[in-house]
Amino acid sequence: MAKKQNYHVTPDPQRGWAVKKEGGDRRTFAPTQKSAEKLAKQFATKQGGGEVVIHGRDGRIRDKDTMAPAKDPFPPRDQKH
């Protein structure tokens, strides 16, 4: 099972809004906060669930969402029956 990942949505003066994995260096940019939030939720779901922390224009935390892990497209099968 994948480790839960936390993502932050923060304002970026030159590129709009940034999505960054907690503890990571890379960022993904989006033109609006809503689109950045949607990206962060998709990333968190695909990476095994986690928190999406949404910051306001002033940099303070505005909201948080907990995302569940994505469903396994190939779940294990019962080998006995």
PyMOL Python script that loads the backbone (N, CA, C, O; Angstrom):
from pymol import cmd

cmd.read_pdbstr("""\
ATOM      1  N   MET A   1       0.841  -1.187   0.000  1.00  0.00           N
ATOM      2  CA  MET A   1       0.000   0.000   0.000  1.00  0.00           C
ATOM      3  C   MET A   1       0.882   1.244   0.000  1.00  0.00           C
ATOM      4  O   MET A   1       1.889   1.293   0.706  1.00  0.00           O
ATOM      5  N   ALA A   2       0.515   2.229  -0.773  1.00  0.00           N
ATOM      6  CA  ALA A   2       1.299   3.448  -0.883  1.00  0.00           C
ATOM      7  C   ALA A   2       1.150   4.303   0.368  1.00  0.00           C
ATOM      8  O   ALA A   2       0.109   4.296   1.026  1.00  0.00           O
ATOM      9  N   LYS A   3       2.209   5.035   0.681  1.00  0.00           N
ATOM     10  CA  LYS A   3       2.199   5.947   1.820  1.00  0.00           C
ATOM     11  C   LYS A   3       1.342   7.165   1.466  1.00  0.00           C
ATOM     12  O   LYS A   3       1.372   7.649   0.335  1.00  0.00           O
ATOM     13  N   LYS A   4       0.593   7.644   2.430  1.00  0.00           N
ATOM     14  CA  LYS A   4      -0.240   8.817   2.191  1.00  0.00           C
ATOM     15  C   LYS A   4       0.642  10.039   1.918  1.00  0.00           C
ATOM     16  O   LYS A   4       1.663  10.242   2.575  1.00  0.00           O
ATOM     17  N   GLN A   5       0.234  10.835   0.951  1.00  0.00           N
ATOM     18  CA  GLN A   5       0.986  12.020   0.553  1.00  0.00           C
ATOM     19  C   GLN A   5       0.144  13.269   0.804  1.00  0.00           C
ATOM     20  O   GLN A   5      -1.057  13.286   0.537  1.00  0.00           O
ATOM     21  N   ASN A   6       0.787  14.303   1.316  1.00  0.00           N
ATOM     22  CA  ASN A   6       0.120  15.581   1.534  1.00  0.00           C
ATOM     23  C   ASN A   6       0.552  16.566   0.457  1.00  0.00           C
ATOM     24  O   ASN A   6       1.724  16.613   0.085  1.00  0.00           O
ATOM     25  N   TYR A   7      -0.390  17.345  -0.039  1.00  0.00           N
ATOM     26  CA  TYR A   7      -0.126  18.334  -1.085  1.00  0.00           C
ATOM     27  C   TYR A   7      -0.601  19.702  -0.616  1.00  0.00           C
ATOM     28  O   TYR A   7      -1.622  19.818   0.062  1.00  0.00           O
ATOM     29  N   HIS A   8       0.151  20.738  -0.984  1.00  0.00           N
ATOM     30  CA  HIS A   8      -0.188  22.115  -0.631  1.00  0.00           C
ATOM     31  C   HIS A   8      -0.489  22.908  -1.891  1.00  0.00           C
ATOM     32  O   HIS A   8       0.223  22.801  -2.890  1.00  0.00           O
ATOM     33  N   VAL A   9      -1.550  23.703  -1.837  1.00  0.00           N
ATOM     34  CA  VAL A   9      -1.920  24.624  -2.908  1.00  0.00           C
ATOM     35  C   VAL A   9      -1.586  26.020  -2.396  1.00  0.00           C
ATOM     36  O   VAL A   9      -2.177  26.494  -1.425  1.00  0.00           O
ATOM     37  N   THR A  10      -0.623  26.681  -3.065  1.00  0.00           N
ATOM     38  CA  THR A  10      -0.139  27.985  -2.602  1.00  0.00           C
ATOM     39  C   THR A  10      -0.137  28.993  -3.756  1.00  0.00           C
ATOM     40  O   THR A  10      -0.029  28.605  -4.919  1.00  0.00           O
ATOM     41  N   PRO A  11      -0.256  30.283  -3.434  1.00  0.00           N
ATOM     42  CA  PRO A  11      -0.198  31.296  -4.492  1.00  0.00           C
ATOM     43  C   PRO A  11       1.235  31.441  -5.017  1.00  0.00           C
ATOM     44  O   PRO A  11       2.198  31.301  -4.262  1.00  0.00           O
ATOM     45  N   ASP A  12       1.363  31.719  -6.307  1.00  0.00           N
ATOM     46  CA  ASP A  12       2.654  31.979  -6.933  1.00  0.00           C
ATOM     47  C   ASP A  12       2.524  33.286  -7.707  1.00  0.00           C
ATOM     48  O   ASP A  12       1.688  33.377  -8.605  1.00  0.00           O
ATOM     49  N   PRO A  13       3.323  34.296  -7.387  1.00  0.00           N
ATOM     50  CA  PRO A  13       3.150  35.621  -8.005  1.00  0.00           C
ATOM     51  C   PRO A  13       3.274  35.630  -9.528  1.00  0.00           C
ATOM     52  O   PRO A  13       2.587  36.409 -10.189  1.00  0.00           O
ATOM     53  N   GLN A  14       4.131  34.787 -10.099  1.00  0.00           N
ATOM     54  CA  GLN A  14       4.334  34.801 -11.546  1.00  0.00           C
ATOM     55  C   GLN A  14       3.417  33.840 -12.302  1.00  0.00           C
ATOM     56  O   GLN A  14       3.037  34.129 -13.436  1.00  0.00           O
ATOM     57  N   ARG A  15       3.054  32.705 -11.704  1.00  0.00           N
ATOM     58  CA  ARG A  15       2.358  31.663 -12.457  1.00  0.00           C
ATOM     59  C   ARG A  15       0.960  31.325 -11.953  1.00  0.00           C
ATOM     60  O   ARG A  15       0.385  30.336 -12.407  1.00  0.00           O
ATOM     61  N   GLY A  16       0.406  32.079 -11.061  1.00  0.00           N
ATOM     62  CA  GLY A  16      -0.951  31.820 -10.564  1.00  0.00           C
ATOM     63  C   GLY A  16      -0.943  31.043  -9.261  1.00  0.00           C
ATOM     64  O   GLY A  16      -0.771  31.625  -8.191  1.00  0.00           O
ATOM     65  N   TRP A  17      -1.129  29.721  -9.344  1.00  0.00           N
ATOM     66  CA  TRP A  17      -1.190  28.875  -8.155  1.00  0.00           C
ATOM     67  C   TRP A  17      -0.296  27.657  -8.339  1.00  0.00           C
ATOM     68  O   TRP A  17      -0.189  27.118  -9.440  1.00  0.00           O
ATOM     69  N   ALA A  18       0.344  27.228  -7.260  1.00  0.00           N
ATOM     70  CA  ALA A  18       1.267  26.101  -7.309  1.00  0.00           C
ATOM     71  C   ALA A  18       0.747  24.946  -6.466  1.00  0.00           C
ATOM     72  O   ALA A  18       0.127  25.153  -5.423  1.00  0.00           O
ATOM     73  N   VAL A  19       1.010  23.719  -6.933  1.00  0.00           N
ATOM     74  CA  VAL A  19       0.710  22.495  -6.190  1.00  0.00           C
ATOM     75  C   VAL A  19       2.054  21.845  -5.894  1.00  0.00           C
ATOM     76  O   VAL A  19       2.845  21.586  -6.800  1.00  0.00           O
ATOM     77  N   LYS A  20       2.303  21.584  -4.609  1.00  0.00           N
ATOM     78  CA  LYS A  20       3.587  21.005  -4.219  1.00  0.00           C
ATOM     79  C   LYS A  20       3.364  19.892  -3.208  1.00  0.00           C
ATOM     80  O   LYS A  20       2.609  20.043  -2.247  1.00  0.00           O
ATOM     81  N   LYS A  21       4.041  18.761  -3.444  1.00  0.00           N
ATOM     82  CA  LYS A  21       3.988  17.654  -2.494  1.00  0.00           C
ATOM     83  C   LYS A  21       4.804  18.043  -1.265  1.00  0.00           C
ATOM     84  O   LYS A  21       5.890  18.611  -1.387  1.00  0.00           O
ATOM     85  N   GLU A  22       4.283  17.741  -0.100  1.00  0.00           N
ATOM     86  CA  GLU A  22       4.983  18.053   1.144  1.00  0.00           C
ATOM     87  C   GLU A  22       6.334  17.341   1.162  1.00  0.00           C
ATOM     88  O   GLU A  22       6.410  16.126   0.981  1.00  0.00           O
ATOM     89  N   GLY A  23       7.395  18.111   1.383  1.00  0.00           N
ATOM     90  CA  GLY A  23       8.738  17.551   1.418  1.00  0.00           C
ATOM     91  C   GLY A  23       9.391  17.432   0.054  1.00  0.00           C
ATOM     92  O   GLY A  23      10.553  17.037  -0.035  1.00  0.00           O
ATOM     93  N   GLY A  24       8.672  17.764  -1.010  1.00  0.00           N
ATOM     94  CA  GLY A  24       9.211  17.665  -2.363  1.00  0.00           C
ATOM     95  C   GLY A  24       9.719  19.010  -2.859  1.00  0.00           C
ATOM     96  O   GLY A  24       9.484  20.045  -2.234  1.00  0.00           O
ATOM     97  N   ASP A  25      10.418  18.984  -3.992  1.00  0.00           N
ATOM     98  CA  ASP A  25      10.965  20.209  -4.582  1.00  0.00           C
ATOM     99  C   ASP A  25      10.184  20.672  -5.807  1.00  0.00           C
ATOM    100  O   ASP A  25      10.133  21.869  -6.089  1.00  0.00           O
ATOM    101  N   ARG A  26       9.573  19.737  -6.538  1.00  0.00           N
ATOM    102  CA  ARG A  26       8.889  20.077  -7.777  1.00  0.00           C
ATOM    103  C   ARG A  26       7.515  20.670  -7.500  1.00  0.00           C
ATOM    104  O   ARG A  26       6.851  20.330  -6.521  1.00  0.00           O
ATOM    105  N   ARG A  27       7.109  21.573  -8.397  1.00  0.00           N
ATOM    106  CA  ARG A  27       5.790  22.177  -8.302  1.00  0.00           C
ATOM    107  C   ARG A  27       5.087  22.088  -9.645  1.00  0.00           C
ATOM    108  O   ARG A  27       5.728  22.104 -10.696  1.00  0.00           O
ATOM    109  N   THR A  28       3.769  21.994  -9.602  1.00  0.00           N
ATOM    110  CA  THR A  28       2.931  22.048 -10.787  1.00  0.00           C
ATOM    111  C   THR A  28       2.102  23.316 -10.676  1.00  0.00           C
ATOM    112  O   THR A  28       1.620  23.649  -9.593  1.00  0.00           O
ATOM    113  N   PHE A  29       1.932  24.025 -11.784  1.00  0.00           N
ATOM    114  CA  PHE A  29       1.237  25.309 -11.748  1.00  0.00           C
ATOM    115  C   PHE A  29      -0.111  25.237 -12.444  1.00  0.00           C
ATOM    116  O   PHE A  29      -0.307  24.472 -13.388  1.00  0.00           O
ATOM    117  N   ALA A  30      -1.039  26.058 -11.950  1.00  0.00           N
ATOM    118  CA  ALA A  30      -2.376  26.170 -12.526  1.00  0.00           C
ATOM    119  C   ALA A  30      -2.770  27.645 -12.509  1.00  0.00           C
ATOM    120  O   ALA A  30      -2.310  28.398 -11.650  1.00  0.00           O
ATOM    121  N   PRO A  31      -3.614  28.061 -13.445  1.00  0.00           N
ATOM    122  CA  PRO A  31      -3.977  29.484 -13.504  1.00  0.00           C
ATOM    123  C   PRO A  31      -4.898  29.946 -12.376  1.00  0.00           C
ATOM    124  O   PRO A  31      -4.853  31.113 -11.987  1.00  0.00           O
ATOM    125  N   THR A  32      -5.731  29.051 -11.847  1.00  0.00           N
ATOM    126  CA  THR A  32      -6.671  29.434 -10.794  1.00  0.00           C
ATOM    127  C   THR A  32      -6.497  28.540  -9.565  1.00  0.00           C
ATOM    128  O   THR A  32      -5.962  27.435  -9.652  1.00  0.00           O
ATOM    129  N   GLN A  33      -6.953  29.037  -8.438  1.00  0.00           N
ATOM    130  CA  GLN A  33      -6.878  28.248  -7.207  1.00  0.00           C
ATOM    131  C   GLN A  33      -7.752  27.000  -7.319  1.00  0.00           C
ATOM    132  O   GLN A  33      -7.371  25.927  -6.849  1.00  0.00           O
ATOM    133  N   LYS A  34      -8.904  27.139  -7.930  1.00  0.00           N
ATOM    134  CA  LYS A  34      -9.818  26.006  -8.087  1.00  0.00           C
ATOM    135  C   LYS A  34      -9.183  24.890  -8.920  1.00  0.00           C
ATOM    136  O   LYS A  34      -9.283  23.718  -8.557  1.00  0.00           O
ATOM    137  N   SER A  35      -8.534  25.238 -10.024  1.00  0.00           N
ATOM    138  CA  SER A  35      -7.901  24.217 -10.862  1.00  0.00           C
ATOM    139  C   SER A  35      -6.689  23.599 -10.158  1.00  0.00           C
ATOM    140  O   SER A  35      -6.425  22.408 -10.324  1.00  0.00           O
ATOM    141  N   ALA A  36      -5.950  24.390  -9.377  1.00  0.00           N
ATOM    142  CA  ALA A  36      -4.822  23.856  -8.614  1.00  0.00           C
ATOM    143  C   ALA A  36      -5.315  22.899  -7.530  1.00  0.00           C
ATOM    144  O   ALA A  36      -4.692  21.867  -7.281  1.00  0.00           O
ATOM    145  N   GLU A  37      -6.415  23.236  -6.897  1.00  0.00           N
ATOM    146  CA  GLU A  37      -7.006  22.373  -5.874  1.00  0.00           C
ATOM    147  C   GLU A  37      -7.451  21.041  -6.484  1.00  0.00           C
ATOM    148  O   GLU A  37      -7.257  19.983  -5.886  1.00  0.00           O
ATOM    149  N   LYS A  38      -8.042  21.101  -7.666  1.00  0.00           N
ATOM    150  CA  LYS A  38      -8.482  19.885  -8.354  1.00  0.00           C
ATOM    151  C   LYS A  38      -7.284  18.989  -8.676  1.00  0.00           C
ATOM    152  O   LYS A  38      -7.349  17.775  -8.483  1.00  0.00           O
ATOM    153  N   LEU A  39      -6.195  19.579  -9.165  1.00  0.00           N
ATOM    154  CA  LEU A  39      -4.976  18.822  -9.449  1.00  0.00           C
ATOM    155  C   LEU A  39      -4.417  18.165  -8.188  1.00  0.00           C
ATOM    156  O   LEU A  39      -4.059  16.987  -8.198  1.00  0.00           O
ATOM    157  N   ALA A  40      -4.345  18.934  -7.108  1.00  0.00           N
ATOM    158  CA  ALA A  40      -3.806  18.409  -5.850  1.00  0.00           C
ATOM    159  C   ALA A  40      -4.637  17.230  -5.353  1.00  0.00           C
ATOM    160  O   ALA A  40      -4.082  16.251  -4.852  1.00  0.00           O
ATOM    161  N   LYS A  41      -5.951  17.311  -5.485  1.00  0.00           N
ATOM    162  CA  LYS A  41      -6.818  16.216  -5.053  1.00  0.00           C
ATOM    163  C   LYS A  41      -6.603  14.975  -5.910  1.00  0.00           C
ATOM    164  O   LYS A  41      -6.610  13.857  -5.396  1.00  0.00           O
ATOM    165  N   GLN A  42      -6.411  15.166  -7.214  1.00  0.00           N
ATOM    166  CA  GLN A  42      -6.126  14.033  -8.094  1.00  0.00           C
ATOM    167  C   GLN A  42      -4.797  13.382  -7.720  1.00  0.00           C
ATOM    168  O   GLN A  42      -4.707  12.157  -7.642  1.00  0.00           O
ATOM    169  N   PHE A  43      -3.766  14.196  -7.488  1.00  0.00           N
ATOM    170  CA  PHE A  43      -2.451  13.672  -7.123  1.00  0.00           C
ATOM    171  C   PHE A  43      -2.528  12.880  -5.825  1.00  0.00           C
ATOM    172  O   PHE A  43      -1.997  11.773  -5.739  1.00  0.00           O
ATOM    173  N   ALA A  44      -3.191  13.447  -4.807  1.00  0.00           N
ATOM    174  CA  ALA A  44      -3.286  12.784  -3.505  1.00  0.00           C
ATOM    175  C   ALA A  44      -4.031  11.453  -3.618  1.00  0.00           C
ATOM    176  O   ALA A  44      -3.624  10.463  -3.011  1.00  0.00           O
ATOM    177  N   THR A  45      -5.106  11.427  -4.382  1.00  0.00           N
ATOM    178  CA  THR A  45      -5.885  10.202  -4.553  1.00  0.00           C
ATOM    179  C   THR A  45      -5.049   9.123  -5.228  1.00  0.00           C
ATOM    180  O   THR A  45      -5.041   7.975  -4.785  1.00  0.00           O
ATOM    181  N   LYS A  46      -4.347   9.483  -6.296  1.00  0.00           N
ATOM    182  CA  LYS A  46      -3.529   8.514  -7.035  1.00  0.00           C
ATOM    183  C   LYS A  46      -2.339   8.016  -6.216  1.00  0.00           C
ATOM    184  O   LYS A  46      -1.860   6.904  -6.441  1.00  0.00           O
ATOM    185  N   GLN A  47      -1.859   8.817  -5.274  1.00  0.00           N
ATOM    186  CA  GLN A  47      -0.689   8.442  -4.484  1.00  0.00           C
ATOM    187  C   GLN A  47      -1.058   7.725  -3.180  1.00  0.00           C
ATOM    188  O   GLN A  47      -0.205   7.579  -2.305  1.00  0.00           O
ATOM    189  N   GLY A  48      -2.281   7.285  -3.037  1.00  0.00           N
ATOM    190  CA  GLY A  48      -2.672   6.515  -1.861  1.00  0.00           C
ATOM    191  C   GLY A  48      -3.428   7.294  -0.814  1.00  0.00           C
ATOM    192  O   GLY A  48      -3.556   6.840   0.323  1.00  0.00           O
ATOM    193  N   GLY A  49      -3.930   8.457  -1.173  1.00  0.00           N
ATOM    194  CA  GLY A  49      -4.682   9.273  -0.234  1.00  0.00           C
ATOM    195  C   GLY A  49      -3.782  10.244   0.511  1.00  0.00           C
ATOM    196  O   GLY A  49      -2.558  10.167   0.414  1.00  0.00           O
ATOM    197  N   GLY A  50      -4.388  11.148   1.246  1.00  0.00           N
ATOM    198  CA  GLY A  50      -3.632  12.123   2.019  1.00  0.00           C
ATOM    199  C   GLY A  50      -4.398  13.417   2.177  1.00  0.00           C
ATOM    200  O   GLY A  50      -5.579  13.505   1.839  1.00  0.00           O
ATOM    201  N   GLU A  51      -3.714  14.416   2.693  1.00  0.00           N
ATOM    202  CA  GLU A  51      -4.314  15.728   2.937  1.00  0.00           C
ATOM    203  C   GLU A  51      -3.996  16.684   1.795  1.00  0.00           C
ATOM    204  O   GLU A  51      -2.885  16.685   1.264  1.00  0.00           O
ATOM    205  N   VAL A  52      -4.973  17.490   1.423  1.00  0.00           N
ATOM    206  CA  VAL A  52      -4.756  18.608   0.509  1.00  0.00           C
ATOM    207  C   VAL A  52      -4.956  19.861   1.348  1.00  0.00           C
ATOM    208  O   VAL A  52      -6.044  20.105   1.869  1.00  0.00           O
ATOM    209  N   VAL A  53      -3.895  20.656   1.473  1.00  0.00           N
ATOM    210  CA  VAL A  53      -3.915  21.873   2.289  1.00  0.00           C
ATOM    211  C   VAL A  53      -3.992  23.066   1.342  1.00  0.00           C
ATOM    212  O   VAL A  53      -3.100  23.260   0.516  1.00  0.00           O
ATOM    213  N   ILE A  54      -5.049  23.865   1.457  1.00  0.00           N
ATOM    214  CA  ILE A  54      -5.277  24.986   0.560  1.00  0.00           C
ATOM    215  C   ILE A  54      -4.954  26.279   1.305  1.00  0.00           C
ATOM    216  O   ILE A  54      -5.531  26.573   2.352  1.00  0.00           O
ATOM    217  N   HIS A  55      -4.022  27.041   0.743  1.00  0.00           N
ATOM    218  CA  HIS A  55      -3.606  28.316   1.331  1.00  0.00           C
ATOM    219  C   HIS A  55      -4.305  29.453   0.593  1.00  0.00           C
ATOM    220  O   HIS A  55      -4.595  29.341  -0.598  1.00  0.00           O
ATOM    221  N   GLY A  56      -4.571  30.538   1.296  1.00  0.00           N
ATOM    222  CA  GLY A  56      -5.165  31.724   0.680  1.00  0.00           C
ATOM    223  C   GLY A  56      -4.089  32.590   0.052  1.00  0.00           C
ATOM    224  O   GLY A  56      -2.907  32.248   0.095  1.00  0.00           O
ATOM    225  N   ARG A  57      -4.495  33.711  -0.531  1.00  0.00           N
ATOM    226  CA  ARG A  57      -3.538  34.633  -1.158  1.00  0.00           C
ATOM    227  C   ARG A  57      -2.508  35.166  -0.156  1.00  0.00           C
ATOM    228  O   ARG A  57      -1.391  35.512  -0.538  1.00  0.00           O
ATOM    229  N   ASP A  58      -2.883  35.229   1.115  1.00  0.00           N
ATOM    230  CA  ASP A  58      -1.961  35.720   2.140  1.00  0.00           C
ATOM    231  C   ASP A  58      -1.007  34.626   2.641  1.00  0.00           C
ATOM    232  O   ASP A  58      -0.147  34.895   3.479  1.00  0.00           O
ATOM    233  N   GLY A  59      -1.155  33.404   2.135  1.00  0.00           N
ATOM    234  CA  GLY A  59      -0.270  32.304   2.516  1.00  0.00           C
ATOM    235  C   GLY A  59      -0.751  31.494   3.708  1.00  0.00           C
ATOM    236  O   GLY A  59      -0.205  30.427   3.988  1.00  0.00           O
ATOM    237  N   ARG A  60      -1.765  31.981   4.414  1.00  0.00           N
ATOM    238  CA  ARG A  60      -2.286  31.244   5.568  1.00  0.00           C
ATOM    239  C   ARG A  60      -3.195  30.111   5.108  1.00  0.00           C
ATOM    240  O   ARG A  60      -3.811  30.187   4.045  1.00  0.00           O
ATOM    241  N   ILE A  61      -3.271  29.067   5.917  1.00  0.00           N
ATOM    242  CA  ILE A  61      -4.118  27.918   5.580  1.00  0.00           C
ATOM    243  C   ILE A  61      -5.582  28.344   5.608  1.00  0.00           C
ATOM    244  O   ILE A  61      -6.070  28.887   6.599  1.00  0.00           O
ATOM    245  N   ARG A  62      -6.268  28.085   4.498  1.00  0.00           N
ATOM    246  CA  ARG A  62      -7.674  28.455   4.356  1.00  0.00           C
ATOM    247  C   ARG A  62      -8.583  27.260   4.562  1.00  0.00           C
ATOM    248  O   ARG A  62      -9.674  27.389   5.117  1.00  0.00           O
ATOM    249  N   ASP A  63      -8.120  26.064   4.101  1.00  0.00           N
ATOM    250  CA  ASP A  63      -8.960  24.877   4.159  1.00  0.00           C
ATOM    251  C   ASP A  63      -8.091  23.635   4.022  1.00  0.00           C
ATOM    252  O   ASP A  63      -6.956  23.710   3.550  1.00  0.00           O
ATOM    253  N   LYS A  64      -8.633  22.485   4.439  1.00  0.00           N
ATOM    254  CA  LYS A  64      -7.968  21.195   4.280  1.00  0.00           C
ATOM    255  C   LYS A  64      -9.000  20.180   3.835  1.00  0.00           C
ATOM    256  O   LYS A  64     -10.162  20.245   4.237  1.00  0.00           O
ATOM    257  N   ASP A  65      -8.573  19.241   3.002  1.00  0.00           N
ATOM    258  CA  ASP A  65      -9.424  18.142   2.571  1.00  0.00           C
ATOM    259  C   ASP A  65      -8.640  16.847   2.686  1.00  0.00           C
ATOM    260  O   ASP A  65      -7.469  16.786   2.309  1.00  0.00           O
ATOM    261  N   THR A  66      -9.285  15.815   3.207  1.00  0.00           N
ATOM    262  CA  THR A  66      -8.663  14.495   3.274  1.00  0.00           C
ATOM    263  C   THR A  66      -9.171  13.679   2.102  1.00  0.00           C
ATOM    264  O   THR A  66     -10.377  13.558   1.886  1.00  0.00           O
ATOM    265  N   MET A  67      -8.229  13.118   1.345  1.00  0.00           N
ATOM    266  CA  MET A  67      -8.576  12.338   0.170  1.00  0.00           C
ATOM    267  C   MET A  67      -8.343  10.853   0.450  1.00  0.00           C
ATOM    268  O   MET A  67      -7.323  10.472   1.025  1.00  0.00           O
ATOM    269  N   ALA A  68      -9.293  10.026   0.038  1.00  0.00           N
ATOM    270  CA  ALA A  68      -9.168   8.576   0.184  1.00  0.00           C
ATOM    271  C   ALA A  68      -8.311   8.043  -0.964  1.00  0.00           C
ATOM    272  O   ALA A  68      -8.225   8.674  -2.017  1.00  0.00           O
ATOM    273  N   PRO A  69      -7.679   6.888  -0.765  1.00  0.00           N
ATOM    274  CA  PRO A  69      -6.901   6.314  -1.866  1.00  0.00           C
ATOM    275  C   PRO A  69      -7.799   5.883  -3.022  1.00  0.00           C
ATOM    276  O   PRO A  69      -8.979   5.586  -2.834  1.00  0.00           O
ATOM    277  N   ALA A  70      -7.221   5.855  -4.218  1.00  0.00           N
ATOM    278  CA  ALA A  70      -7.959   5.399  -5.397  1.00  0.00           C
ATOM    279  C   ALA A  70      -8.230   3.905  -5.271  1.00  0.00           C
ATOM    280  O   ALA A  70      -7.469   3.178  -4.632  1.00  0.00           O
ATOM    281  N   LYS A  71      -9.306   3.459  -5.879  1.00  0.00           N
ATOM    282  CA  LYS A  71      -9.623   2.030  -5.863  1.00  0.00           C
ATOM    283  C   LYS A  71      -8.633   1.284  -6.748  1.00  0.00           C
ATOM    284  O   LYS A  71      -8.229   1.776  -7.802  1.00  0.00           O
ATOM    285  N   ASP A  72      -8.250   0.095  -6.307  1.00  0.00           N
ATOM    286  CA  ASP A  72      -7.308  -0.734  -7.049  1.00  0.00           C
ATOM    287  C   ASP A  72      -8.000  -1.286  -8.295  1.00  0.00           C
ATOM    288  O   ASP A  72      -9.007  -1.984  -8.171  1.00  0.00           O
ATOM    289  N   PRO A  73      -7.483  -0.988  -9.504  1.00  0.00           N
ATOM    290  CA  PRO A  73      -8.125  -1.496 -10.713  1.00  0.00           C
ATOM    291  C   PRO A  73      -7.956  -3.011 -10.885  1.00  0.00           C
ATOM    292  O   PRO A  73      -8.709  -3.640 -11.630  1.00  0.00           O
ATOM    293  N   PHE A  74      -6.976  -3.590 -10.202  1.00  0.00           N
ATOM    294  CA  PHE A  74      -6.733  -5.029 -10.273  1.00  0.00           C
ATOM    295  C   PHE A  74      -6.648  -5.596  -8.855  1.00  0.00           C
ATOM    296  O   PHE A  74      -5.559  -5.935  -8.392  1.00  0.00           O
ATOM    297  N   PRO A  75      -7.791  -5.704  -8.158  1.00  0.00           N
ATOM    298  CA  PRO A  75      -7.741  -6.221  -6.786  1.00  0.00           C
ATOM    299  C   PRO A  75      -7.303  -7.696  -6.767  1.00  0.00           C
ATOM    300  O   PRO A  75      -7.487  -8.408  -7.754  1.00  0.00           O
ATOM    301  N   PRO A  76      -6.721  -8.154  -5.644  1.00  0.00           N
ATOM    302  CA  PRO A  76      -6.317  -9.553  -5.569  1.00  0.00           C
ATOM    303  C   PRO A  76      -7.528 -10.480  -5.658  1.00  0.00           C
ATOM    304  O   PRO A  76      -8.618 -10.149  -5.191  1.00  0.00           O
ATOM    305  N   ARG A  77      -7.318 -11.635  -6.262  1.00  0.00           N
ATOM    306  CA  ARG A  77      -8.402 -12.603  -6.420  1.00  0.00           C
ATOM    307  C   ARG A  77      -8.204 -13.750  -5.441  1.00  0.00           C
ATOM    308  O   ARG A  77      -7.078 -14.108  -5.095  1.00  0.00           O
ATOM    309  N   ASP A  78      -9.309 -14.312  -5.007  1.00  0.00           N
ATOM    310  CA  ASP A  78      -9.281 -15.456  -4.115  1.00  0.00           C
ATOM    311  C   ASP A  78      -8.794 -16.669  -4.896  1.00  0.00           C
ATOM    312  O   ASP A  78      -9.433 -17.079  -5.865  1.00  0.00           O
ATOM    313  N   GLN A  79      -7.668 -17.248  -4.483  1.00  0.00           N
ATOM    314  CA  GLN A  79      -7.076 -18.369  -5.201  1.00  0.00           C
ATOM    315  C   GLN A  79      -7.625 -19.734  -4.749  1.00  0.00           C
ATOM    316  O   GLN A  79      -7.385 -20.739  -5.419  1.00  0.00           O
ATOM    317  N   LYS A  80      -8.343 -19.783  -3.644  1.00  0.00           N
ATOM    318  CA  LYS A  80      -8.830 -21.057  -3.117  1.00  0.00           C
ATOM    319  C   LYS A  80     -10.092 -21.530  -3.824  1.00  0.00           C
ATOM    320  O   LYS A  80     -10.309 -22.739  -3.916  1.00  0.00           O
ATOM    321  N   HIS A  81     -10.919 -20.648  -4.319  1.00  0.00           N
ATOM    322  CA  HIS A  81     -12.204 -21.046  -4.872  1.00  0.00           C
ATOM    323  C   HIS A  81     -12.276 -20.801  -6.345  1.00  0.00           C
ATOM    324  O   HIS A  81     -13.299 -21.084  -6.968  1.00  0.00           O
TER     325      HIS A  81
END
""", "prot")
cmd.dss("prot")
cmd.show_as("cartoon", "prot")
cmd.util.cbc("prot")
cmd.orient("prot")
